[in-house]
Amino acid sequence: MDQSKFNEKNTANEVLAIDLFCGCGGVTEGLKQAGFTVIAAVDNDPICCQTYRLNHPEVSLLEKDICKTSARSLKSILGKRKLDLLVVCAPCQPFSSLNKSKKPDERVYLILQSVRFTKALKPKYVLFENVPGITKNSTVINQLKSEFSKLGYNLSEPKQIDAADYGVPQRRVRCVIVASRKKMVDLPSPTTPTGHRITVRDAIGDLPAAGFINPKDSLHVCRKHSKITIDRLRHISHDGGSRDELPAHLRLQCHKKLDDTGEATYYCDVYGRMRWDTVAPTLTTGCTDVTKGRYAHPVFDRAITLREAALLQTFPIDYRFYGNSGQIARQIGNAVPVNLAKNLALIFLSNKGDKHRLTRAHREKQLKMSCQALHNAPPNRT
C-alpha cells in the first residue's frame, strides 16, 4: 500500500482509530458505524485475518504476532495525523471463568503490549475491553496503571457492563477500562436498558427457515445433528425449555449423575432453547452446538445457525466469514459485539464537531434502524 497518502494531517472531523487484536473485525465494524476511520489493525490469526480482509479491505491489516509487531510500522501508517482512539481487546481466555486450566498462560501479559504502542502513537484515548475476570489479576492491572501513568495517561477504574444494555440481543458481561491524556470520559448510559432490550426475536425472528443447503447464504444452514440429539430436542418445550424435561431414556448419563448427587443445576443450559422475547445467553465458540450451552433455536429442533449467531453478535447480515463451520463459530464467539463497540466508540466523538454529537435518543434510533437493516439487507454468499 502506498504510504504517501498518510503523510497528511487529519481532514476536518476525521476521527482515526487503530484496532489491536482485531480478530474477525467486530470492533472495526462498530468503529466504522460510529463514524471512525480505522486506518490499521493487528492480529496473528490467519483465519480471522482472511475474514477481516473480506469485510475491511481498506484497512492496513498487519497479520503478525503483536509481540513482533513494531510500533514504528503503525506509526508509518499514521504519518503526521493524530490518532484519536487505540482499541485493545487482548485475548480474554486467560481471564475467563470458563478457563479451568491451572497452567500458566503467557497470554495474560499481551494486554501490556498496548504500552509501547501508546508511547509511539500517542492516541487521545485508549479503550480496553475484556472479561470481568481480568480484574482478578492485580499484577497485570497494577502494571498497566503504572506504565500508563508514566506516559501521562489517566487510567479509569475497571467498569463492568452488560452488552445487552448497549443494543446487543445477548447477555454478555464485559469489563471496560479507558485511558485518557486529558479529562476522563464517562461511559455512556445504557441505550437499551432492562425493559427496552433488543431480543432474540428482533434479531433472528424474521429469517427464513434454514435447511441443509442454502445457495444464497451458506451460513444460514442447519447443523447435521445425530438422531438422538434431534429426539432430545423434540422433547424440550419451545421458547426456553431445558434438558430437565427429557424423559429418563434420553437423559445423558453424566446428567443423571449430577441429578443423583443433587447437582442438577450444573450445566443446566446444555440442550436448552433460547427464549424469543429476551436476550440470548452469552455466545461462546461453541455457539452452534447444543451440547455446549443454551444454543437451541426457540422453536426449531436444531441449534442456531452460524448466521443467527452472527446476528446475535450484531454483525450486519451481509458480513462475510472465512473458514469451515468450526472456525467461523470460533470467530463469532470470540468477537466483540458490533453494537457494543459502536456505542462505546461514540463517547470519544463528543469533541469532534456537531456531526458526531449524538443524543441518547438518536443512538437508540440508530440501534433500531441497524436492527431493521439486518432483515432488509439482501442475503449474501459467504
Backbone torsions as a table, in degrees:
resi	resn	phi	psi	omega
1	MET	NA	137.8	178.8
2	ASP	-70.1	115.0	-177.1
3	GLN	-83.0	-7.1	-175.0
4	SER	-63.5	-29.7	-178.4
5	LYS	-69.8	-13.3	-179.8
6	PHE	-88.6	1.9	-177.0
7	ASN	-90.8	15.6	178.6
8	GLU	-104.1	160.3	176.6
9	LYS	-77.2	163.6	179.1
10	ASN	-56.9	135.6	173.0
11	THR	-75.0	166.3	-176.9
12	ALA	-56.0	130.1	176.9
13	ASN	66.8	5.7	178.3
14	GLU	-75.2	128.6	179.3
15	VAL	-118.1	124.6	-171.6
16	LEU	-106.9	143.2	178.7
17	ALA	-139.6	153.1	172.1
18	ILE	-126.8	137.7	-173.0
19	ASP	-113.3	104.2	176.1
20	LEU	-88.8	143.6	-175.5
21	PHE	57.4	53.3	-168.8
22	CYS	-72.5	-19.3	-179.0
23	GLY	56.5	-138.3	-177.0
24	CYS	-85.3	-0.5	170.8
25	GLY	108.9	15.8	-179.9
26	GLY	-61.5	-44.5	179.0
27	VAL	-65.7	-46.2	179.9
28	THR	-58.6	-42.6	178.4
29	GLU	-60.7	-43.8	178.9
30	GLY	-64.7	-41.0	178.1
31	LEU	-61.8	-43.3	-179.7
32	LYS	-64.7	-41.2	178.5
33	GLN	-64.8	-30.3	179.3
34	ALA	-76.9	-18.5	179.0
35	GLY	117.5	5.2	177.4
36	PHE	-80.8	153.9	167.1
37	THR	-103.1	112.9	179.3
38	VAL	-87.7	118.1	-173.7
39	ILE	-99.5	-20.5	-178.4
40	ALA	-157.5	156.1	178.7
41	ALA	-150.2	155.4	-178.6
42	VAL	-135.6	133.3	171.1
43	ASP	-162.6	152.6	-177.7
44	ASN	-109.1	3.3	179.9
45	ASP	-87.4	114.5	-174.7
46	PRO	-64.4	-32.3	179.5
47	ILE	-70.6	-47.3	177.0
48	CYS	-58.7	-40.2	-178.8
49	CYS	-64.7	-35.1	176.4
50	GLN	-63.8	-43.4	177.3
51	THR	-63.1	-43.4	-179.2
52	TYR	-58.2	-45.9	-178.3
53	ARG	-64.8	-33.8	179.0
54	LEU	-61.7	-33.2	-173.1
55	ASN	-105.4	-20.9	-176.6
56	HIS	-134.3	58.2	-174.5
57	PRO	-65.2	-19.2	-177.5
58	GLU	-80.5	-11.7	-177.4
59	VAL	-88.9	138.6	175.0
60	SER	-75.7	104.6	-177.7
61	LEU	-99.4	124.8	175.8
62	LEU	-101.4	109.5	179.2
63	GLU	-88.3	83.9	-174.1
64	LYS	-149.0	157.4	169.3
65	ASP	-61.7	128.6	-177.1
66	ILE	-58.1	-32.0	-178.8
67	CYS	-71.2	-20.3	-178.8
68	LYS	-107.4	7.6	179.4
69	THR	-94.7	122.9	-178.3
70	SER	-78.9	142.1	175.4
71	ALA	-63.7	-28.5	179.7
72	ARG	-62.3	-34.5	-179.2
73	SER	-65.0	-36.8	176.5
74	LEU	-76.5	-34.8	177.7
75	LYS	-62.2	-36.3	179.7
76	SER	-67.3	-32.1	176.8
77	ILE	-71.9	-39.0	179.8
78	LEU	-68.2	-36.5	-179.5
79	GLY	63.6	-134.2	-177.8
80	LYS	-88.7	-1.7	-178.3
81	ARG	-76.9	161.9	179.3
82	LYS	-99.9	136.6	-179.1
83	LEU	-90.4	127.1	-180.0
84	ASP	-85.5	-39.9	-172.2
85	LEU	-145.4	130.9	171.1
86	LEU	-112.5	122.9	-179.2
87	VAL	-105.9	131.5	-175.9
88	VAL	-126.4	103.3	178.1
89	CYS	-116.1	71.0	-178.4
90	ALA	-62.5	157.0	-179.5
91	PRO	-50.5	132.8	-176.5
92	CYS	-93.7	-13.5	-174.6
93	GLN	-54.5	-39.8	-179.6
94	PRO	-63.5	-22.9	-176.9
95	PHE	-104.1	-4.8	-172.9
96	SER	-73.9	144.2	175.8
97	SER	-68.5	-17.7	179.1
98	LEU	-80.2	-13.2	-179.4
99	ASN	-86.2	105.5	-176.7
100	LYS	-93.1	-1.2	-178.7
101	SER	-68.0	138.4	178.1
102	LYS	-101.1	4.1	179.7
103	LYS	-77.9	146.7	176.4
104	PRO	-58.8	138.8	-178.8
105	ASP	-124.8	108.3	-176.1
106	GLU	-65.1	-13.7	-179.3
107	ARG	-66.8	-16.4	179.4
108	VAL	-60.8	-24.1	-175.8
109	TYR	-94.6	-1.3	-178.8
110	LEU	-62.8	-31.7	-179.5
111	ILE	-61.0	-26.0	-179.0
112	LEU	-73.7	-11.9	174.3
113	GLN	-63.0	-21.0	-179.8
114	SER	-62.3	-24.1	-176.2
115	VAL	-63.1	-50.7	-176.3
116	ARG	-69.4	-30.8	177.0
117	PHE	-72.0	-37.1	177.2
118	THR	-65.6	-40.4	179.1
119	LYS	-60.5	-40.1	-176.8
120	ALA	-81.4	-38.2	-172.1
121	LEU	-92.9	-21.9	178.9
122	LYS	50.1	54.3	178.7
123	PRO	-67.6	154.4	177.3
124	LYS	-66.8	-40.1	179.7
125	TYR	-135.8	153.0	170.7
126	VAL	-126.2	129.3	-179.8
127	LEU	-112.8	121.8	176.2
128	PHE	-106.4	133.9	175.8
129	GLU	-131.7	130.9	-179.5
130	ASN	-159.9	-171.0	178.2
131	VAL	-85.4	156.2	-179.8
132	PRO	-57.6	-25.6	-178.7
133	GLY	-61.8	-16.3	-179.7
134	ILE	-63.9	-27.8	-178.4
135	THR	-69.7	-16.3	179.0
136	LYS	-77.6	-14.5	178.4
137	ASN	-95.4	84.4	-175.4
138	SER	-63.9	-29.6	179.8
139	THR	-60.6	-48.2	-178.9
140	VAL	-67.4	-47.0	-178.0
141	ILE	-62.1	-44.5	-179.1
142	ASN	-66.1	-38.4	178.6
143	GLN	-67.9	-37.6	177.8
144	LEU	-61.6	-45.3	179.2
145	LYS	-62.3	-44.0	-177.9
146	SER	-63.7	-46.9	-176.8
147	GLU	-67.6	-38.5	180.0
148	PHE	-72.3	-31.6	176.2
149	SER	-63.4	-39.1	177.8
150	LYS	-62.2	-29.4	-179.6
151	LEU	-87.0	-0.5	178.9
152	GLY	88.1	19.9	180.0
153	TYR	-106.0	144.4	170.1
154	ASN	-92.3	131.8	-179.2
155	LEU	-109.5	125.1	-179.6
156	SER	-71.0	162.1	171.4
157	GLU	-71.1	144.8	178.0
158	PRO	-58.4	134.7	179.0
159	LYS	-122.1	131.4	179.7
160	GLN	-89.9	128.8	179.0
161	ILE	-133.3	161.6	177.1
162	ASP	-113.1	125.2	-179.5
163	ALA	-57.4	-26.7	178.6
164	ALA	-61.5	-22.9	177.6
165	ASP	-79.5	-7.5	-174.4
166	TYR	-127.7	43.9	171.5
167	GLY	81.5	17.9	-179.6
168	VAL	-111.2	125.3	-179.1
169	PRO	-79.1	54.4	-172.5
170	GLN	-161.7	137.7	173.2
171	ARG	-79.9	114.4	-175.0
172	ARG	-149.9	97.0	-176.3
173	VAL	-84.2	128.8	-176.4
174	ARG	-131.9	169.2	176.9
175	CYS	-117.7	131.7	-177.8
176	VAL	-123.9	135.3	175.9
177	ILE	-130.9	140.3	179.7
178	VAL	-123.8	134.8	172.8
179	ALA	-111.0	136.4	-176.7
180	SER	-139.2	141.9	177.8
181	ARG	-80.6	-21.5	-179.0
182	LYS	-121.0	-130.7	-178.1
183	LYS	-72.6	148.3	178.5
184	MET	-73.6	151.2	176.7
185	VAL	-105.2	147.8	175.8
186	ASP	-89.6	137.7	176.2
187	LEU	-64.2	148.5	-176.3
188	PRO	-65.9	150.5	172.6
189	SER	-66.0	152.6	178.5
190	PRO	-53.1	133.1	176.7
191	THR	-90.0	-23.5	176.4
192	THR	-133.5	70.8	-177.8
193	PRO	-70.6	176.7	177.9
194	THR	-51.4	131.4	-176.2
195	GLY	96.6	-13.9	-179.9
196	HIS	-133.0	28.1	-177.7
197	ARG	-68.2	152.1	164.7
198	ILE	-85.5	127.3	-170.3
199	THR	-101.8	172.6	174.6
200	VAL	-58.2	-41.5	179.3
201	ARG	-62.0	-43.4	178.1
202	ASP	-58.0	-39.4	-172.6
203	ALA	-80.9	-41.9	-172.1
204	ILE	-128.5	0.4	-174.2
205	GLY	-65.2	-24.6	-177.1
206	ASP	-95.1	0.1	-179.2
207	LEU	-69.3	147.1	176.4
208	PRO	-67.0	159.5	178.1
209	ALA	-58.8	143.9	-178.2
210	ALA	-98.4	137.4	174.0
211	GLY	-113.0	-163.1	179.4
212	PHE	-86.7	-14.0	177.6
213	ILE	-135.2	136.7	177.0
214	ASN	-142.0	100.4	-177.0
215	PRO	-66.5	-19.4	-179.3
216	LYS	-88.5	-30.5	-178.5
217	ASP	-150.1	101.7	-175.9
218	SER	-68.8	-9.9	177.3
219	LEU	-87.8	-20.6	-179.0
220	HIS	-96.8	68.1	178.7
221	VAL	-133.8	152.9	-178.9
222	CYS	-72.6	142.0	169.0
223	ARG	-71.6	144.3	-179.7
224	LYS	-85.5	95.3	-178.6
225	HIS	-82.5	155.6	174.1
226	SER	-72.2	162.7	-178.9
227	LYS	-60.3	-41.8	-177.2
228	ILE	-69.0	-31.6	177.0
229	THR	-66.0	-43.1	178.5
230	ILE	-64.8	-40.2	177.2
231	ASP	-60.0	-42.5	178.5
232	ARG	-62.5	-46.3	-179.0
233	LEU	-62.4	-34.0	179.5
234	ARG	-66.6	-21.6	-179.9
235	HIS	-93.4	-2.4	-179.0
236	ILE	-101.9	124.7	-173.4
237	SER	-62.4	151.5	-179.5
238	HIS	-67.1	156.1	171.1
239	ASP	61.4	60.2	172.7
240	GLY	106.5	6.0	179.7
241	GLY	-64.1	158.5	-175.6
242	SER	-129.6	171.4	-176.3
243	ARG	-66.9	-17.3	-179.9
244	ASP	-69.3	-6.1	175.9
245	GLU	-86.1	-9.1	-175.2
246	LEU	-69.0	139.5	173.7
247	PRO	-67.8	161.8	-173.1
248	ALA	-55.4	-39.1	-174.7
249	HIS	-72.8	-12.6	179.2
250	LEU	-107.1	-2.8	178.6
251	ARG	-74.4	141.0	177.5
252	LEU	-70.5	145.1	-178.1
253	GLN	-59.3	-39.7	-179.3
254	CYS	-65.7	-32.8	178.0
255	HIS	-73.4	-34.1	176.7
256	LYS	-61.1	-40.3	180.0
257	LYS	-65.5	-39.8	178.0
258	LEU	-63.3	-42.5	179.3
259	ASP	-63.9	-41.6	-177.3
260	ASP	-67.6	-28.0	-178.3
261	THR	-96.3	7.6	178.6
262	GLY	77.2	20.9	-179.3
263	GLU	-114.7	38.6	-174.4
264	ALA	-64.5	-20.5	-178.3
265	THR	-75.3	-15.5	177.9
266	TYR	-70.5	135.3	178.3
267	TYR	55.6	33.7	-176.7
268	CYS	-69.8	-18.8	-179.4
269	ASP	-82.7	-14.9	179.6
270	VAL	-58.7	131.5	-176.4
271	TYR	70.5	4.8	-179.4
272	GLY	-77.2	154.9	177.2
273	ARG	-96.8	147.0	170.8
274	MET	-70.4	158.3	174.6
275	ARG	-100.1	141.5	-178.4
276	TRP	-62.2	-48.1	-165.4
277	ASP	-103.6	32.5	170.4
278	THR	-142.9	-176.9	179.9
279	VAL	-81.2	160.1	177.0
280	ALA	-75.8	160.8	172.1
281	PRO	-70.4	171.2	178.7
282	THR	-59.9	124.8	177.3
283	LEU	-81.6	133.2	177.0
284	THR	-114.6	-172.9	178.2
285	THR	-68.2	-13.1	176.1
286	GLY	-101.4	29.9	-170.0
287	CYS	-68.7	-7.9	175.8
288	THR	-115.8	23.3	-178.9
289	ASP	-124.3	114.2	-175.6
290	VAL	-66.9	-16.0	178.1
291	THR	-83.0	-3.6	-177.9
292	LYS	-103.8	-8.4	-178.0
293	GLY	163.4	-166.4	-179.0
294	ARG	-81.6	70.5	-174.7
295	TYR	-117.5	15.9	174.1
296	ALA	-81.7	145.7	178.6
297	HIS	-61.1	148.0	-179.1
298	PRO	-55.7	-34.1	-176.6
299	VAL	-129.0	-26.8	-178.9
300	PHE	-86.4	150.0	-177.2
301	ASP	-85.8	68.1	-179.6
302	ARG	-164.0	165.8	170.7
303	ALA	-74.0	162.0	173.8
304	ILE	-63.4	152.7	178.8
305	THR	-81.6	167.8	176.6
306	LEU	-60.9	-38.4	178.4
307	ARG	-65.9	-41.5	177.5
308	GLU	-62.3	-40.5	177.1
309	ALA	-62.4	-42.3	179.5
310	ALA	-63.5	-38.9	178.2
311	LEU	-67.4	-36.3	177.3
312	LEU	-68.7	-18.9	172.6
313	GLN	-93.5	5.7	177.7
314	THR	63.4	26.8	167.4
315	PHE	-69.4	145.1	174.2
316	PRO	-58.0	152.4	-175.3
317	ILE	-66.0	-20.5	179.0
318	ASP	-98.9	12.7	178.0
319	TYR	-68.1	134.3	-174.6
320	ARG	-103.1	143.4	179.8
321	PHE	-125.7	140.5	178.1
322	TYR	-103.0	144.0	174.7
323	GLY	119.3	177.8	175.9
324	ASN	-82.8	178.2	-173.6
325	SER	-60.3	-40.6	178.8
326	GLY	-65.6	-40.6	180.0
327	GLN	-67.5	-36.7	179.4
328	ILE	-70.3	-41.6	177.3
329	ALA	-60.0	-39.3	178.8
330	ARG	-64.1	-42.3	179.4
331	GLN	-63.9	-43.3	-179.0
332	ILE	-65.9	-46.4	-178.0
333	GLY	-64.9	-30.8	-178.8
334	ASN	-86.5	-10.9	-172.9
335	ALA	-72.4	153.0	166.8
336	VAL	-80.7	128.7	-179.8
337	PRO	-56.3	135.9	-175.7
338	VAL	-57.7	-47.6	-177.8
339	ASN	-65.5	-31.4	176.0
340	LEU	-65.8	-47.2	178.7
341	ALA	-60.0	-42.8	-178.4
342	LYS	-63.1	-47.9	-175.7
343	ASN	-71.1	-30.4	173.5
344	LEU	-70.7	-37.7	-177.9
345	ALA	-65.6	-30.1	-176.2
346	LEU	-61.3	-26.9	-178.2
347	ILE	-69.0	-19.4	-178.4
348	PHE	-90.5	2.3	-177.0
349	LEU	-101.9	-0.7	-170.7
350	SER	-62.3	-23.1	-178.1
351	ASN	-105.5	18.7	-175.5
352	LYS	-108.2	23.9	177.0
353	GLY	104.0	162.5	-174.3
354	ASP	-62.9	-27.2	-177.4
355	LYS	-65.7	-18.4	-179.0
356	HIS	-108.7	0.5	-179.8
357	ARG	-86.6	94.8	-175.3
358	LEU	-101.0	130.2	175.7
359	THR	-76.9	164.8	179.1
360	ARG	-60.4	-41.4	179.9
361	ALA	-61.4	-39.8	179.4
362	HIS	-65.0	-39.4	179.7
363	ARG	-63.9	-42.5	179.6
364	GLU	-63.2	-39.1	178.3
365	LYS	-63.0	-41.4	178.5
366	GLN	-60.7	-41.5	-179.1
367	LEU	-63.3	-43.9	179.6
368	LYS	-64.1	-40.2	178.7
369	MET	-64.9	-40.6	-179.6
370	SER	-67.3	-34.7	178.6
371	CYS	-66.7	-41.0	178.0
372	GLN	-65.8	-35.2	-179.3
373	ALA	-64.6	-25.6	178.5
374	LEU	-58.9	-31.9	-175.2
375	HIS	-97.1	-24.1	-176.6
376	ASN	-86.9	-21.2	-179.7
377	ALA	-69.5	142.3	179.3
378	PRO	-67.7	143.0	179.5
379	PRO	-65.6	150.5	-178.4
380	ASN	-129.5	153.6	170.3
381	ARG	-72.9	152.8	177.0
382	THR	-96.9	NA	NA
